[in-house]
Amino acid sequence: MRHTKVKDLLNSTTTLQEVNAKGWVRTFRNNQFIALNDGSTINNIQCVVDFENTPDETLKRITTGAAISVIGTLIESKGAGQKYEIQVNKLEILGDSDAEKFPIQPKNKPSLDFLRENAHLRVRTNMFGAIMRVRSVLSFAVHNYFQQKGFVYVNTPIITGSDAEGAGEMFKVTALPFDNTPRTEDGKVNYKEDFFEKETNLTVSGQLEGETYAMALGQIYTFGPTFRAENSNTSRHLAEFWMIEPEVAFNNLDDNMDLAEDFIQYVIKYALDNCQDDLKFLEGRLLDEEKSKPQAERSEMALLEKLNFVLENNFKRVSYTEAIDILRDSTPNKKKKFQYIINEWGADLQSEHERYLVEKHFKCPVILFDYPANIKAFYMRLNDNTEPGRETVRAMDILFPGIGEIVGGSEREERYDVLIEKMKALEIDEEELSWYLDTRRFGSATHAGFGLGFERLVLFVTGMTNIRDVIPFPRTPGNAEF
């Protein structure tokens, strides 16, 4: 008999039918009531066992974590909290779970740290089941949005010879032996003997390659894994994460901001429309967590209220220069409560500054634009008519409450001569990026794009506070388990 998903059983409109359900035991009470979950929904279905006619040996094997199959009659539930239950006629243990050794027991309420150490099993909890279903729906919404808008999905390389960000914090890719690495006469690693015959790394961004495709296909997006060898052991950083990067020919910075805002609001609404049960559960989890915090540290809005607030309000657009003035005159800056004090124009904003602007000053998502050129990447378009020493670029960052920066983007420098000058000033090898420069030599045009860290989006939508909890198997400094 073909089994039916728990989600479909709970949404059924007909009872007194014989059904087959398969899943994992969450709890087993009074030798009679099994809470069964198969991952299709946060809700369990209750399966009522006729314990008097079920062998003791079978009853003993119905333990938390065990995989079972039940065949029985779907009936209206007599108990509170569920619409239907299954009156079990036949039960089969598909996979035992040793009750003494299974690490995730409902009665123990395991900590998030403990669950991270058991990332291969944590998805069997309500919390992580909900997070991963929301992540899946958001991922679909990303593709749905761009496909509906006529964007072309492009797969940019994971192994690359270029450093798009110019930060140098990249994971090297090599097939050379570590114990007998070939060297040149001056003692440097001889990459000519390596697999690609040159130095290569894991990508930090698909943007540069994406630009080349936008300059032929008009509007493209990438959605894939990116890697940073940045030794940041924080709740907001991962060494391996997923990035969404649209790039659009003929768009300027204003178009770019419009696209980013529309995109974010679309995917959040899609999650609200399609993950109601999971988001309601995650809202309850967040409320419970916040009860232990001092009143001043609690969120001003519940999770669903916060998500709807983002949908119903335009993002506040503020220039970097205006933001610096606000921060310089702010109470935490004057009282030296910021870790990084803002003294002058040109400072690189830190997370504490971004969150102050969003959470305390404007109290809504903020788009900062027109940043100082010397703190932004070489490919960002230099603004015309800026005063010497205060040159700015057509860059933008979107800042969210609780997260800080969620999007970084810019209008790209389409002028060949200006781009060359910027590369020379930063000692970026023109030969290495000659293919990128070709897009400025042959049919250059205004274009713009942005990058959105997918995990930070999932973090915001689920209300979680640590980025390691919104990706199946987090990769962080000192941690490459599973």
C-alpha positions in Angstrom: 0.0 0.0 0.0 1.4 3.4 -1.0 2.0 5.7 2.0 0.6 9.2 2.3 2.5 12.2 3.7 1.5 13.4 7.1 0.8 16.8 5.7 -1.7 15.4 3.2 -3.4 13.3 5.9 -3.9 16.3 8.2 -5.3 18.2 5.2 -7.6 15.4 4.1 -11.3 16.0 3.6 -12.4 12.4 3.9 -12.2 10.1 7.0 -12.9 6.4 7.6 -10.4 5.5 4.8 -7.6 3.1 5.2 -4.2 4.9 5.0 -0.6 4.1 5.3 1.8 6.6 7.1 5.5 6.3 7.5 7.8 8.4 9.6 9.8 8.8 12.8 8.5 8.5 16.3 8.6 11.8 18.2 6.9 10.5 21.4 5.1 7.4 22.6 2.7 7.8 25.5 0.9 5.3 27.7 1.9 2.4 25.4 -0.9 3.8 23.1 -0.3 7.2 21.5 2.4 7.7 18.9 3.3 11.2 17.7 4.5 10.5 14.1 6.3 13.0 11.9 7.7 12.4 8.4 9.2 15.9 7.8 6.5 17.1 5.4 5.0 19.4 8.1 5.8 20.6 11.6 2.6 18.9 12.8 2.7 15.3 14.0 -0.2 12.9 13.4 -1.3 10.8 16.3 -1.4 7.1 15.8 -3.5 5.2 18.3 -2.2 1.6 19.0 -4.3 -1.2 20.3 -1.7 -2.1 22.9 -3.7 -5.0 24.3 -3.4 -6.8 20.9 0.1 -5.6 20.1 3.1 -7.8 21.2 5.2 -6.4 24.1 8.3 -6.8 22.0 6.9 -4.5 19.3 5.7 -1.9 21.9 9.2 -1.8 23.4 10.7 -1.0 20.0 8.4 2.1 19.6 11.0 4.6 20.8 11.8 8.2 20.0 13.7 8.3 16.7 12.5 4.9 15.5 11.2 4.7 11.9 7.9 3.0 11.6 5.1 2.2 9.1 1.4 2.2 10.3 -1.7 1.1 8.4 -5.0 2.0 9.8 -8.2 4.1 9.6 -8.1 7.9 9.4 -10.7 9.1 11.9 -11.6 12.4 13.5 -9.5 12.9 16.6 -11.2 12.8 20.0 -8.2 14.6 21.6 -7.5 18.4 21.5 -5.0 19.9 19.2 -5.4 17.7 16.2 -8.1 17.3 13.6 -7.4 13.6 12.6 -5.6 10.6 14.0 -5.0 7.1 12.7 -6.5 4.1 14.5 -3.7 1.6 13.9 -4.5 -1.9 12.5 -1.0 -2.9 11.5 2.4 -1.5 12.7 5.8 -2.3 11.4 9.2 -1.2 12.8 11.3 -0.1 9.9 14.4 1.0 11.8 15.1 0.8 15.6 16.4 3.7 17.7 18.1 2.8 20.9 16.3 5.0 23.5 19.4 5.1 25.7 21.7 6.3 23.0 19.6 8.5 20.7 20.9 12.0 21.6 17.9 14.1 20.9 15.2 13.4 23.4 12.1 15.8 23.6 12.1 15.8 27.5 15.8 17.1 27.6 15.3 20.3 25.6 18.8 20.2 24.1 20.7 23.5 23.7 21.5 25.0 20.3 25.2 24.4 21.0 24.4 20.7 21.6 22.3 20.5 18.4 25.1 22.1 16.4 27.4 19.3 17.6 24.7 16.9 16.3 23.9 18.7 13.0 23.2 15.3 11.3 20.3 14.7 13.7 19.1 18.1 14.7 16.8 18.4 11.7 14.6 15.8 13.5 13.6 18.5 16.0 10.6 20.8 15.3 12.8 23.8 15.3 15.2 22.6 12.6 12.6 20.9 10.6 10.8 24.3 10.4 14.0 26.2 9.6 14.9 23.9 6.7 11.4 23.9 5.2 11.4 27.7 5.3 14.9 27.7 3.7 13.7 25.4 0.9 10.6 27.6 0.2 12.8 30.7 0.2 15.2 29.0 -2.3 12.3 28.2 -4.6 11.0 31.8 -4.2 14.4 33.2 -5.3 14.2 31.2 -8.6 10.5 32.0 -9.0 11.1 35.7 -8.7 13.9 36.0 -11.3 12.3 33.5 -13.7 9.0 35.4 -13.7 11.0 38.6 -14.4 12.8 37.0 -17.4 16.2 36.7 -15.8 18.6 33.9 -17.1 20.0 31.6 -14.4 23.8 31.4 -14.9 26.1 29.0 -13.1 29.4 30.8 -12.5 32.6 28.8 -11.6 33.3 27.6 -8.1 37.0 27.3 -8.9 38.4 30.6 -10.1 41.6 32.4 -10.7 40.2 35.8 -9.7 39.5 37.5 -6.4 36.3 39.5 -7.1 36.4 41.3 -3.7 40.1 42.0 -3.7 40.2 40.9 -0.1 42.6 38.0 -0.6 40.8 35.8 2.0 40.3 32.8 -0.2 40.6 29.1 0.0 43.3 27.8 -2.3 42.6 24.9 -4.7 45.5 22.7 -5.6 46.5 19.2 -6.6 50.1 19.7 -5.6 51.6 17.5 -2.9 52.1 19.3 0.4 55.1 17.2 1.4 57.1 17.8 -1.8 55.7 21.0 -3.3 57.4 21.9 -6.6 59.2 25.3 -6.4 60.5 27.8 -8.8 64.2 29.0 -8.7 63.3 31.8 -6.4 61.6 29.4 -4.0 57.9 30.2 -4.8 55.3 27.5 -5.4 55.5 26.4 -9.0 51.8 26.6 -10.0 52.8 25.7 -13.6 53.0 22.1 -12.4 49.6 22.3 -10.7 46.4 20.9 -12.2 45.2 24.2 -13.7 48.8 25.5 -14.3 48.1 28.6 -12.3 47.0 29.7 -8.8 43.3 29.0 -8.2 40.9 29.4 -5.4 37.3 28.7 -4.3 35.1 31.6 -5.4 34.1 34.5 -3.1 31.6 35.8 -5.7 30.3 35.0 -9.1 29.9 38.7 -9.9 32.7 39.3 -12.4 31.7 36.3 -14.5 28.1 37.2 -14.1 28.7 40.7 -15.5 30.1 39.2 -18.7 26.8 37.3 -19.2 24.6 40.3 -18.3 26.4 42.2 -21.1 25.0 39.6 -23.6 21.8 38.3 -22.1 20.6 41.5 -20.5 19.6 40.3 -17.1 21.0 37.3 -15.3 21.3 35.9 -11.7 23.5 33.4 -10.0 22.6 31.4 -6.9 25.4 29.2 -5.6 27.9 28.5 -2.9 30.7 31.0 -2.1 33.6 30.7 0.2 35.5 33.1 2.5 38.7 32.1 4.4 38.0 35.0 6.8 38.8 33.9 10.4 35.5 35.4 11.8 34.2 33.2 14.5 30.9 35.2 14.9 27.2 34.5 14.8 27.0 36.2 11.4 29.8 34.6 9.4 30.3 31.3 7.6 33.2 30.0 5.6 30.8 28.4 3.1 27.5 30.1 2.3 25.1 30.6 -0.6 24.9 33.9 -2.5 22.3 35.3 -4.8 23.7 37.7 -7.4 21.6 39.4 -10.1 23.3 41.6 -12.7 21.3 43.8 -15.1 22.6 45.6 -18.2 21.5 49.2 -18.6 20.4 49.5 -14.9 21.8 52.3 -12.7 22.0 52.5 -8.9 18.4 53.6 -8.5 17.2 50.7 -10.6 19.4 48.4 -8.5 17.9 49.6 -5.2 14.4 49.2 -6.7 15.2 45.6 -7.8 16.7 44.6 -4.5 13.8 46.0 -2.4 11.2 44.4 -4.7 13.0 41.1 -4.6 13.4 40.9 -0.8 9.7 41.8 -0.3 8.6 39.2 -2.8 10.6 36.3 -1.2 9.5 37.3 2.3 5.8 37.4 1.2 6.2 34.0 -0.5 7.5 32.5 2.7 4.7 34.1 4.7 2.1 32.7 2.3 3.6 29.2 2.1 5.2 28.5 5.5 2.4 29.6 7.9 2.7 26.7 10.4 6.5 26.7 10.5 6.7 30.5 10.9 4.1 30.5 13.6 6.1 27.8 15.5 9.3 29.8 15.0 7.6 33.0 16.3 6.6 31.1 19.5 10.2 29.8 19.9 11.5 33.3 19.6 9.0 34.6 22.2 10.1 31.9 24.6 13.8 32.6 24.0 13.3 36.4 24.6 11.6 35.9 28.0 15.0 35.2 29.4 16.5 38.4 28.1 16.4 41.8 29.8 13.4 43.9 28.6 15.8 46.4 26.8 17.2 43.5 24.6 13.9 42.1 23.5 12.6 42.6 20.0 10.1 45.4 19.7 8.1 43.2 17.3 7.1 39.5 17.1 8.5 37.6 14.1 5.4 37.7 11.9 4.8 41.4 12.7 8.4 42.1 11.8 8.1 40.3 8.5 4.9 42.1 7.6 6.5 45.4 8.6 9.2 44.9 5.9 6.4 44.2 3.3 4.3 47.2 4.2 7.0 49.9 4.5 9.4 51.3 1.9 13.1 50.9 2.8 14.6 54.2 3.9 17.3 55.4 1.5 20.1 57.4 3.1 23.5 58.5 1.8 26.7 57.4 3.5 27.4 61.1 4.3 24.1 61.6 6.0 24.5 58.3 7.9 27.9 59.4 9.2 26.4 62.7 10.5 23.7 60.8 12.3 26.2 58.3 13.8 28.7 61.0 14.8 25.9 62.9 16.7 24.3 59.8 18.3 24.3 59.2 22.0 26.2 55.9 21.9 29.0 57.6 19.9 29.2 60.7 22.2 29.2 58.5 25.3 31.7 56.1 23.7 29.4 53.1 23.9 30.3 52.1 20.3 33.3 49.8 20.1 34.4 51.8 17.0 33.9 55.5 17.5 32.9 57.5 14.5 35.0 60.6 14.3 35.2 61.5 10.7 33.9 61.0 7.2 35.5 58.0 5.5 35.1 55.5 8.4 34.1 51.9 7.4 30.8 51.2 9.1 30.7 48.3 11.5 27.8 46.0 12.4 27.1 48.1 15.5 26.7 51.2 13.4 24.5 49.5 10.9 22.2 48.1 13.5 22.0 51.5 15.3 20.8 53.1 12.1 18.2 50.4 11.5 17.0 49.5 15.0 17.3 52.7 16.9 17.3 55.7 14.5 15.1 54.8 11.5 13.4 51.7 12.9 13.0 50.2 9.4 15.2 48.6 6.8 17.7 51.1 5.4 19.5 51.4 2.1 22.8 53.2 2.4 24.4 54.5 -0.8 27.3 56.5 -2.2 30.1 55.2 -0.1 33.7 56.5 0.0 35.6 55.0 -2.9 38.6 53.8 -0.8 36.5 51.4 1.3 34.7 49.8 -1.6 35.7 47.4 -4.4 37.5 48.4 -7.6 34.6 47.6 -9.9 32.2 50.1 -8.4 31.4 53.2 -10.5 33.1 56.4 -9.4 30.6 59.3 -8.9 31.1 62.3 -11.0 31.9 65.7 -9.5 33.0 64.5 -6.1 35.4 66.7 -4.2 39.1 65.6 -4.0 39.7 63.4 -0.9 36.0 62.6 -0.6 35.5 60.5 -3.8 32.4 58.3 -3.6 31.2 55.3 -5.6 27.7 54.3 -6.7 27.5 51.5 -4.0 24.6 50.5 -1.9 24.1 48.3 1.2 20.8 47.1 2.6 20.7 46.9 6.3 18.1 44.9 8.3 17.1 44.8 11.9 19.0 42.1 13.9 21.2 41.3 10.9 23.0 44.4 9.8 24.1 44.2 6.1 22.0 41.7 4.1 22.7 43.1 0.6 25.7 44.7 -1.0 25.7 46.0 -4.5 26.6 48.8 -6.9 26.4 50.3 -10.3 29.5 48.9 -12.0 32.3 51.1 -13.5 31.5 50.8 -17.2 34.2 53.3 -18.4 37.3 51.5 -19.5 39.8 54.2 -18.8 38.5 54.9 -15.3 38.4 51.2 -14.4 42.0 50.8 -15.6 43.1 53.7 -13.4 41.4 52.1 -10.4 43.0 48.8 -11.0 46.5 50.3 -11.4 46.0 52.2 -8.1 45.2 48.9 -6.3 47.9 47.0 -8.2 45.4 44.6 -9.7 46.9 42.6 -12.6 45.3 43.8 -15.9 46.5 40.7 -17.7 44.7 38.4 -15.1 41.4 40.3 -15.7 41.8 41.0 -19.4 38.6 38.9 -20.0 36.7 41.2 -17.6 38.1 44.3 -19.3 36.8 43.1 -22.6 33.3 43.9 -21.5 34.4 47.5 -21.3 36.3 47.3 -24.6 33.5 45.8 -26.7 30.0 47.4 -26.2 30.3 48.7 -22.7 27.1 50.0 -21.1 25.8 51.0 -17.7 25.0 48.0 -15.6 24.4 47.2 -11.9 23.9 44.3 -9.6 24.0 43.1 -6.0 24.8 40.1 -3.8 22.5 38.8 -1.1 23.8 36.3 1.4 21.1 33.6 1.4 21.7 32.5 5.0 21.3 36.1 6.3 17.9 36.2 4.6 16.9 32.8 6.1 18.2 34.2 9.5 15.9 37.2 9.3 12.8 35.2 8.1 13.1 32.5 10.7 14.0 34.8 13.6 17.1 32.8 14.5 20.1 34.6 15.9 23.0 32.5 14.8 23.8 31.9 11.2 25.1 28.4 11.9 21.5 27.4 12.6 20.1 28.2 9.2 22.4 26.0 7.0 22.4 22.2 7.2 26.1 21.7 7.9 27.9 25.0 8.9 31.5 25.5 8.0 33.3 27.8 10.4 36.8 28.3 11.7 37.9 24.9 13.3 34.7 23.2 12.2 34.3 21.0 9.1 32.3 18.2 10.7 29.9 15.9 8.7 
